[in-house]
Amino acid sequence: MSVKLFFWNVRGLNEPTKHGPFISWFNTHRPLFGAILESHVKEPSLNTILSSLCPGCLLPPSPHL
């Protein structure tokens, strides 16, 4: 099955223990587009966390931080 789109509602993505399940799923399915909702990621950590979760992905800045 090919996943093209995802929405992941995860609270507290600042916690590294929550990164593993997402990275595993993401690497298995390789979706084309997605959104991580209610992450509670702090702005100074945003680029570091998102680039480790989705290496090589285009991560546009959000005006709603």
FENSUL-V626392 format. One record per pair of residues at least 12 apart in sequence whose C-alpha atoms are under 6 Angstrom apart, sorted by the first residue. I is the first residue (numbers start at 1). J is the second residue. D is the distance in Angstrom with one decimal. If there is no record, write none. Layout:
i=[I & I]
j=[J & J]
d=[D & D]
This chain:
i=[3 & 3 & 4 & 4 & 5 & 5 & 5 & 6 & 7 & 7 & 7 & 8 & 8 & 9 & 9 & 10 & 10 & 11 & 11 & 12 & 12 & 13 & 13 & 14 & 23]
j=[29 & 31 & 31 & 32 & 31 & 33 & 34 & 34 & 34 & 35 & 36 & 36 & 37 & 37 & 38 & 38 & 39 & 38 & 39 & 39 & 40 & 39 & 41 & 41 & 53]
d=[6.0 & 5.2 & 4.7 & 5.0 & 5.7 & 4.9 & 5.3 & 4.5 & 5.6 & 4.8 & 5.9 & 4.8 & 5.9 & 4.6 & 5.9 & 6.0 & 5.3 & 5.5 & 4.7 & 5.4 & 5.3 & 5.1 & 5.9 & 5.4 & 5.6]
